[in-house]
Amino acid sequence: MKARVTIMLKDGVLDPQGEAIRHALGSLGHQGVNGVRQGKIIELELDETDPETARTEVTRMCEGLLANTVIEKYSVEIG
């Protein structure tokens, strides 16, 4: 079973990398981009076959290692 975790900075947390991307896009002539937030996607290949058990386990992974829950939010897709 596959799991996909999307991790983004929480609203209100400064995103210097996103701001650098926004600035670079403007420098390359891409106008009208008013904000950029960057994040990361982690794909996991799991042995688990039960979707709810997999979601619970991946959530534990996010809380324990994959996401810094003080400044980041995450979502889990199981499929």
TORKOL-4160 file (C-alpha; in steps of 0.2 Angstrom, whole numbers, padded with zeros to 4 digits, m for minus):
79
<pt num="1" X="0000" Y="0000" Z="0000"/>
<pt num="2" X="0006" Y="0018" Z="m0004"/>
<pt num="3" X="0005" Y="0033" Z="0007"/>
<pt num="4" X="0008" Y="0051" Z="0002"/>
<pt num="5" X="0012" Y="0064" Z="0015"/>
<pt num="6" X="0011" Y="0082" Z="0011"/>
<pt num="7" X="0020" Y="0094" Z="0023"/>
<pt num="8" X="0018" Y="0113" Z="0023"/>
<pt num="9" X="0023" Y="0127" Z="0034"/>
<pt num="10" X="0008" Y="0132" Z="0045"/>
<pt num="11" X="m0001" Y="0149" Z="0040"/>
<pt num="12" X="0008" Y="0163" Z="0048"/>
<pt num="13" X="0025" Y="0155" Z="0048"/>
<pt num="14" X="0038" Y="0164" Z="0037"/>
<pt num="15" X="0043" Y="0155" Z="0022"/>
<pt num="16" X="0060" Y="0162" Z="0016"/>
<pt num="17" X="0062" Y="0149" Z="0003"/>
<pt num="18" X="0044" Y="0152" Z="m0004"/>
<pt num="19" X="0049" Y="0171" Z="m0004"/>
<pt num="20" X="0065" Y="0167" Z="m0014"/>
<pt num="21" X="0055" Y="0157" Z="m0027"/>
<pt num="22" X="0042" Y="0171" Z="m0029"/>
<pt num="23" X="0056" Y="0184" Z="m0031"/>
<pt num="24" X="0065" Y="0173" Z="m0044"/>
<pt num="25" X="0049" Y="0170" Z="m0054"/>
<pt num="26" X="0047" Y="0189" Z="m0055"/>
<pt num="27" X="0065" Y="0191" Z="m0060"/>
<pt num="28" X="0062" Y="0179" Z="m0074"/>
<pt num="29" X="0047" Y="0189" Z="m0080"/>
<pt num="30" X="0033" Y="0179" Z="m0072"/>
<pt num="31" X="0022" Y="0193" Z="m0066"/>
<pt num="32" X="0007" Y="0192" Z="m0055"/>
<pt num="33" X="0013" Y="0179" Z="m0042"/>
<pt num="34" X="0009" Y="0187" Z="m0026"/>
<pt num="35" X="0014" Y="0173" Z="m0014"/>
<pt num="36" X="0023" Y="0156" Z="m0014"/>
<pt num="37" X="0023" Y="0143" Z="m0001"/>
<pt num="38" X="0034" Y="0128" Z="m0003"/>
<pt num="39" X="0033" Y="0111" Z="0005"/>
<pt num="40" X="0038" Y="0093" Z="0003"/>
<pt num="41" X="0030" Y="0077" Z="m0002"/>
<pt num="42" X="0035" Y="0060" Z="0006"/>
<pt num="43" X="0029" Y="0044" Z="m0003"/>
<pt num="44" X="0030" Y="0028" Z="0008"/>
<pt num="45" X="0028" Y="0010" Z="0002"/>
<pt num="46" X="0020" Y="0001" Z="0016"/>
<pt num="47" X="0017" Y="m0018" Z="0019"/>
<pt num="48" X="0001" Y="m0014" Z="0028"/>
<pt num="49" X="m0015" Y="m0018" Z="0018"/>
<pt num="50" X="m0028" Y="m0011" Z="0029"/>
<pt num="51" X="m0031" Y="0008" Z="0025"/>
<pt num="52" X="m0036" Y="0014" Z="0042"/>
<pt num="53" X="m0021" Y="0005" Z="0051"/>
<pt num="54" X="m0009" Y="0012" Z="0038"/>
<pt num="55" X="m0016" Y="0030" Z="0041"/>
<pt num="56" X="m0014" Y="0028" Z="0059"/>
<pt num="57" X="0004" Y="0022" Z="0057"/>
<pt num="58" X="0009" Y="0035" Z="0045"/>
<pt num="59" X="0001" Y="0048" Z="0056"/>
<pt num="60" X="0012" Y="0042" Z="0070"/>
<pt num="61" X="0027" Y="0043" Z="0059"/>
<pt num="62" X="0022" Y="0061" Z="0055"/>
<pt num="63" X="0020" Y="0066" Z="0073"/>
<pt num="64" X="0036" Y="0057" Z="0078"/>
<pt num="65" X="0048" Y="0061" Z="0064"/>
<pt num="66" X="0042" Y="0067" Z="0047"/>
<pt num="67" X="0034" Y="0084" Z="0052"/>
<pt num="68" X="0039" Y="0097" Z="0064"/>
<pt num="69" X="0021" Y="0100" Z="0071"/>
<pt num="70" X="0026" Y="0116" Z="0080"/>
<pt num="71" X="0028" Y="0125" Z="0063"/>
<pt num="72" X="0022" Y="0112" Z="0050"/>
<pt num="73" X="0005" Y="0105" Z="0045"/>
<pt num="74" X="0003" Y="0088" Z="0036"/>
<pt num="75" X="m0010" Y="0078" Z="0027"/>
<pt num="76" X="m0010" Y="0060" Z="0023"/>
<pt num="77" X="m0016" Y="0051" Z="0008"/>
<pt num="78" X="m0018" Y="0032" Z="0008"/>
<pt num="79" X="m0020" Y="0023" Z="m0009"/>
